[in-house]
Amino acid sequence: EDKVVQSPLSLVVHEGDTVTLNCSYEVTNFRSLLWYKQEKKAPTFLFMLTSSGIEKKSGRLSSILDKKELSSILNITATQTGDSAIYLCAVVYDTNAGKSTFGDGTTLTVKP
Amino acid sequence: NAGVMQNPRHLVRRRGQEARLRCSPMKGHSHVYWYRQLPEEGLKFMVYLQKENIIDESGMPKERFSAEFPKEGPSILRIQQVVRGDSAAYFCASSPLRGMNTEAFFGQGTRLTVV
């Protein structure tokens, strides 16, 4: 059965800390891995990763894929209270059928 | 570009009634995906549609649930004879390319409450 597992399920840090969120997957016919940030409502896109070892970066956020380990990490440096959200990892594993599986998310709380 | 529009944002139905959730994709997007999110859980894939076609409905419950994406108008997710367990947030996403192997844009979701 295809699955995506995120860890930790929840995390509480203080402003300025650095956090690393993990996503591991077991799917057939892997295509890409996507990270989303979900605050009050709709998930918003962060990164799409298809190639192993290439870091994607946007401000204080960065992410990298390790196809050998079937995993990805999302790093957030110098966290701010506005980073508090649920971070979702999704794996696309069948482009033609549009199949994707989401993990249950990591709930990040950044305290002032 | 208004983005993916879902309505209503909140929907309350009594057990046994029908729920209709609407999703208008972003302009230029012809691929629509529906997801359900239960409290404390991630997004679960339900169905993938293109205009007038259901591409993959492997995540849809076999009974009471149906989806369509007509040539004109929004995509509709229909739940007949709702039960308490249908209470959830339903999200719609759209993308311009076949399959979700690209950035998919999400709507704000419809929160369905069955009383």
Interface residues (C-beta under 8 A of the other chain):
Chain A: V4 Q6 R31 S32 L34 Y36 K41 A42 P43 T44 F45 M48 L88 A90 V92 D94 T95 N96 A97 G98 K99 S100 T101 F102 G103 D104 G105
Chain B: V4 H31 Y33 Y35 E40 E41 G42 L43 K44 F45 Y48 I55 D56 S58 F91 R98 G99 M100 N101 T102 E103 A104 F105 F106 G107 Q108 G109
